[in-house]
C-alpha cells in the first residue's frame, strides 16, 4: 500500500510539474485566446471553461468506447468469439440464449475490456496479437483523424463564429490529443494499476516470446471454443505443464495456478487443489480486485465444504468482501457454502438458488458442468441438514 501511495504521489507531482510549465509558457496566450473567443460567442469566461471541461469528460468516455471497439474488431478479424464488451458504464455480455446489455459502475481503475475466445487454435500467437493491437490502433487512428479534421476546420473562420461550430472544433482538438496520449500511454509495457495486463505489456510478450507468451498461449488453448466443452479433469496435462513450467512474474502466474486448481478440483485431488489455490492466492497482488475477490471466495468455499471449518470459511469470505465489496451477483456460491457450514440452512438455500440461476444464464462449457456438480452437491447437503434438524425437533 505504501509503495502504491508513493507511486501515486510521483505521478501527481510529474503531472503538476508539466501543467505548471505549460501554463508558464503558454498560459497568457491561452487566457487571451479564451477571452477573445468568449467575446465572439458572447459567453462568459467560466461558461467557456465549462465547455472545455465537458469536452474533456465526453472525449474520455468516447475514447474508451473507440478503444474497446478496436479490440472487438481485432477479435473478429482474428476469428475470436466475443464474450464480454465493457466500456465505462456499458456492459454487453454473451449469455446462454442471448446477449445481455446493462449499465454498471466500472471496476476501480478499469475503463473497459473485451473478453474473447479463439474459435480454433491455429496461429494463436499472431491472431492474439491482432486482437490486442486492435485497441491501440483504433485509438491512434481516430485521434489522428480528429486532429486532421480540426486542422482543416481551423482555417475556416466561420467555424469559430457560432457556438455549434466552436463546440465541434473544440471537441475534435480535445478528442484528438487525448486519443494520442491514451494510445501511446497504453502501448507502454508498464504494470497497470488495475491489475490487468495492459496492451503494451501483452504485445511485448507476444513479440519477444518467453515465459509470459508460453503461458498466454496455453491459456488460449485451454479456453478456446474447441476445448470449451471439455471438463477441467480432461484438459491436456501438457498444456497445464506449460502453464506452470514458465513462471513470468506477472498475473499469468496466478492464472496458471488457478487453472491447475480447477483441474485438480475436478479430479477430486484435495491436497493438490489446496496447494494450487494457495499458490494463486499468494500471487493475488498481481491481479485485479475482481480476481482477488474470486480467489478469496474460492478459499471460503474450500474451507466450508472441503474442510468443514466455519471459522476459516468466514475468515476467507470477509477477505473477499474486503478485496471488493460484494455486488448483488458476486460470490453467491461462496456465500451459500459459508451459510451452510455456519448452520444457516434457509439463507444457504437462498444464496444457492441465486447462484444456480446465475450459472444457468452462462454459455455451456466444461467448467459450468463442474460448477453445476458443486452446486448439486451443496444442495443435497443442505436438504440433508434441514431434514436432520426437522427430525431432531
WONOR-V422506 format. One record per residue. N is the residue number from 1. PSI is psi in radians with two decimals (none if undefined). Layout:
n=N psi=PSI
n=N psi=PSI
//
This chain:
n=1 psi=-0.72
n=2 psi=-0.71
n=3 psi=-0.72
n=4 psi=-0.69
n=5 psi=-0.73
n=6 psi=-0.71
n=7 psi=-0.70
n=8 psi=-0.73
n=9 psi=-0.68
n=10 psi=-0.77
n=11 psi=-0.75
n=12 psi=-0.74
n=13 psi=-0.68
n=14 psi=-0.82
n=15 psi=-0.73
n=16 psi=-0.69
n=17 psi=-0.82
n=18 psi=-0.61
n=19 psi=-0.79
n=20 psi=-0.72
n=21 psi=-0.82
n=22 psi=-0.66
n=23 psi=-0.65
n=24 psi=-0.64
n=25 psi=-0.70
n=26 psi=-0.04
n=27 psi=-0.77
n=28 psi=-0.72
n=29 psi=-0.78
n=30 psi=-0.71
n=31 psi=-0.76
n=32 psi=-0.73
n=33 psi=-0.70
n=34 psi=-0.74
n=35 psi=-0.70
n=36 psi=-0.75
n=37 psi=-0.65
n=38 psi=-0.67
n=39 psi=-0.71
n=40 psi=-0.76
n=41 psi=-0.07
n=42 psi=0.81
n=43 psi=2.73
n=44 psi=2.77
n=45 psi=-0.81
n=46 psi=-0.65
n=47 psi=-0.73
n=48 psi=-0.68
n=49 psi=-0.66
n=50 psi=-0.63
n=51 psi=-0.76
n=52 psi=-0.74
n=53 psi=-0.74
n=54 psi=-0.69
n=55 psi=-0.69
n=56 psi=-0.82
n=57 psi=-0.79
n=58 psi=-0.71
n=59 psi=-0.74
n=60 psi=-0.76
n=61 psi=-0.73
n=62 psi=-0.63
n=63 psi=-0.75
n=64 psi=-0.77
n=65 psi=-0.80
n=66 psi=-0.73
n=67 psi=-0.84
n=68 psi=-0.57
n=69 psi=-0.63
n=70 psi=-0.72
n=71 psi=-0.73
n=72 psi=-0.75
n=73 psi=-0.76
n=74 psi=-0.69
n=75 psi=-0.78
n=76 psi=-0.72
n=77 psi=-0.56
n=78 psi=0.13
n=79 psi=0.82
n=80 psi=2.58
n=81 psi=2.10
n=82 psi=2.31
n=83 psi=-0.67
n=84 psi=2.51
n=85 psi=1.92
n=86 psi=2.28
n=87 psi=1.88
n=88 psi=-2.11
n=89 psi=-0.24
n=90 psi=2.28
n=91 psi=2.07
n=92 psi=2.13
n=93 psi=2.44
n=94 psi=2.18
n=95 psi=-3.10
n=96 psi=-0.67
n=97 psi=-0.31
n=98 psi=2.99
n=99 psi=2.53
n=100 psi=2.19
n=101 psi=2.28
n=102 psi=2.99
n=103 psi=2.25
n=104 psi=2.54
n=105 psi=2.26
n=106 psi=2.68
n=107 psi=2.63
n=108 psi=2.16
n=109 psi=0.32
n=110 psi=1.90
n=111 psi=-0.65
n=112 psi=2.97
n=113 psi=2.75
n=114 psi=2.18
n=115 psi=2.23
n=116 psi=2.62
n=117 psi=2.43
n=118 psi=2.40
n=119 psi=-0.30
n=120 psi=2.99
n=121 psi=0.24
n=122 psi=2.47
n=123 psi=0.80
n=124 psi=-0.65
n=125 psi=-0.87
n=126 psi=-0.62
n=127 psi=-0.70
n=128 psi=-0.60
n=129 psi=-0.76
n=130 psi=-0.74
n=131 psi=-0.86
n=132 psi=-0.71
n=133 psi=-0.34
n=134 psi=-0.63
n=135 psi=-1.02
n=136 psi=-0.63
n=137 psi=-0.77
n=138 psi=-0.69
n=139 psi=-0.78
n=140 psi=-0.81
n=141 psi=-0.75
n=142 psi=-0.66
n=143 psi=-0.76
n=144 psi=-0.72
n=145 psi=-0.73
n=146 psi=-0.72
n=147 psi=-0.63
n=148 psi=-0.79
n=149 psi=-0.71
n=150 psi=-0.69
n=151 psi=-0.68
n=152 psi=-0.79
n=153 psi=-0.41
n=154 psi=-0.57
n=155 psi=-0.10
n=156 psi=1.81
n=157 psi=-0.54
n=158 psi=-0.48
n=159 psi=-0.34
n=160 psi=-0.04
n=161 psi=-0.26
n=162 psi=2.69
n=163 psi=-0.73
n=164 psi=-0.77
n=165 psi=-0.71
n=166 psi=-0.75
n=167 psi=-0.76
n=168 psi=-0.86
n=169 psi=-0.65
n=170 psi=-0.74
n=171 psi=-0.70
n=172 psi=-0.73
n=173 psi=-0.84
n=174 psi=-0.83
n=175 psi=-0.73
n=176 psi=-0.91
n=177 psi=-0.66
n=178 psi=-0.69
n=179 psi=-0.78
n=180 psi=-0.75
n=181 psi=-0.80
n=182 psi=-0.76
n=183 psi=-0.81
n=184 psi=-0.68
n=185 psi=-0.72
n=186 psi=-0.46
n=187 psi=-0.18
n=188 psi=2.20
n=189 psi=1.22
n=190 psi=2.82
n=191 psi=2.26
n=192 psi=2.45
n=193 psi=-0.35
n=194 psi=-0.31
n=195 psi=-0.20
n=196 psi=2.62
n=197 psi=2.15
n=198 psi=2.97
n=199 psi=-0.73
n=200 psi=-0.71
n=201 psi=-0.78
n=202 psi=-0.71
n=203 psi=-0.65
n=204 psi=-0.78
n=205 psi=-0.78
n=206 psi=-0.62
n=207 psi=-0.78
n=208 psi=-0.41
n=209 psi=-2.96
n=210 psi=-3.01
n=211 psi=-0.81
n=212 psi=-0.67
n=213 psi=-0.78
n=214 psi=-0.72
n=215 psi=-0.80
n=216 psi=-0.74
n=217 psi=-0.64
n=218 psi=-0.73
n=219 psi=-0.72
n=220 psi=-0.69
n=221 psi=-0.84
n=222 psi=-0.55
n=223 psi=0.01
n=224 psi=2.72
n=225 psi=-0.67
n=226 psi=-0.51
n=227 psi=-0.02
n=228 psi=-0.60
n=229 psi=-0.04
n=230 psi=2.28
n=231 psi=2.56
n=232 psi=-0.64
n=233 psi=-0.28
n=234 psi=0.14
n=235 psi=2.69
n=236 psi=2.03
n=237 psi=-0.50
n=238 psi=-0.61
n=239 psi=-0.68
n=240 psi=-0.70
n=241 psi=-0.69
n=242 psi=-0.66
n=243 psi=-0.79
n=244 psi=-0.39
n=245 psi=-0.11
n=246 psi=1.17
n=247 psi=2.39
n=248 psi=0.00
n=249 psi=0.63
n=250 psi=-3.09
n=251 psi=-0.38
n=252 psi=-0.49
n=253 psi=-0.72
n=254 psi=-0.79
n=255 psi=-0.63
n=256 psi=-0.83
n=257 psi=-0.49
n=258 psi=-0.68
n=259 psi=-0.72
n=260 psi=-0.67
n=261 psi=-0.80
n=262 psi=-0.71
n=263 psi=-0.91
n=264 psi=-0.48
n=265 psi=-0.75
n=266 psi=-0.39
n=267 psi=0.01
n=268 psi=0.63
n=269 psi=1.62
n=270 psi=-0.72
n=271 psi=-0.80
n=272 psi=-0.67
n=273 psi=-0.67
n=274 psi=-0.72
n=275 psi=-0.88
n=276 psi=-0.53
n=277 psi=-0.73
n=278 psi=-0.68
n=279 psi=-0.70
n=280 psi=-0.76
n=281 psi=-0.65
n=282 psi=-0.41
n=283 psi=0.26
n=284 psi=-0.49
n=285 psi=-0.28
n=286 psi=-0.08
n=287 psi=3.12
n=288 psi=2.88
n=289 psi=-0.53
n=290 psi=-0.72
n=291 psi=-0.69
n=292 psi=-0.74
n=293 psi=-0.77
n=294 psi=-0.76
n=295 psi=-0.79
n=296 psi=-0.64
n=297 psi=-0.67
n=298 psi=-0.64
n=299 psi=-0.69
n=300 psi=-0.74
n=301 psi=-0.82
n=302 psi=-0.75
n=303 psi=-0.63
n=304 psi=-0.87
n=305 psi=-0.41
n=306 psi=-0.65
n=307 psi=-0.25
n=308 psi=0.68
n=309 psi=1.70
n=310 psi=-0.68
n=311 psi=-0.80
n=312 psi=-0.66
n=313 psi=-0.78
n=314 psi=-0.68
n=315 psi=-0.83
n=316 psi=-0.65
n=317 psi=-0.66
n=318 psi=-0.60
n=319 psi=-0.69
n=320 psi=-0.73
n=321 psi=-0.62
n=322 psi=-0.65
n=323 psi=-0.72
n=324 psi=2.01
n=325 psi=2.36
n=326 psi=2.28
n=327 psi=3.04
n=328 psi=-0.29
n=329 psi=0.41
n=330 psi=2.48
n=331 psi=0.61
n=332 psi=-0.78
n=333 psi=-0.72
n=334 psi=-0.71
n=335 psi=-0.60
n=336 psi=-0.75
n=337 psi=-0.73
n=338 psi=-0.73
n=339 psi=-0.67
n=340 psi=-0.87
n=341 psi=-0.37
n=342 psi=-0.02
n=343 psi=0.20
n=344 psi=1.40
n=345 psi=-0.69
n=346 psi=-0.78
n=347 psi=-0.72
n=348 psi=-0.73
n=349 psi=-0.67
n=350 psi=-0.79
n=351 psi=-0.70
n=352 psi=-0.72
n=353 psi=-0.69
n=354 psi=-0.70
n=355 psi=-0.70
n=356 psi=-0.73
n=357 psi=-0.73
n=358 psi=-0.76
n=359 psi=-0.59
n=360 psi=-0.41
n=361 psi=-0.25
n=362 psi=2.60
n=363 psi=2.48
n=364 psi=2.42
n=365 psi=2.98
n=366 psi=-0.62
n=367 psi=-0.61
n=368 psi=-0.59
n=369 psi=-0.75
n=370 psi=-0.74
n=371 psi=-0.70
n=372 psi=-0.69
n=373 psi=-0.76
n=374 psi=-0.75
n=375 psi=-0.69
n=376 psi=-0.71
n=377 psi=-0.75
n=378 psi=-0.68
n=379 psi=-0.71
n=380 psi=-0.76
n=381 psi=-0.68
n=382 psi=-0.76
n=383 psi=-0.73
n=384 psi=-0.76
n=385 psi=-0.66
n=386 psi=-0.73
n=387 psi=-0.71
n=388 psi=-0.70
n=389 psi=-0.68
n=390 psi=-0.68
n=391 psi=-0.71
n=392 psi=-0.60
n=393 psi=none
//
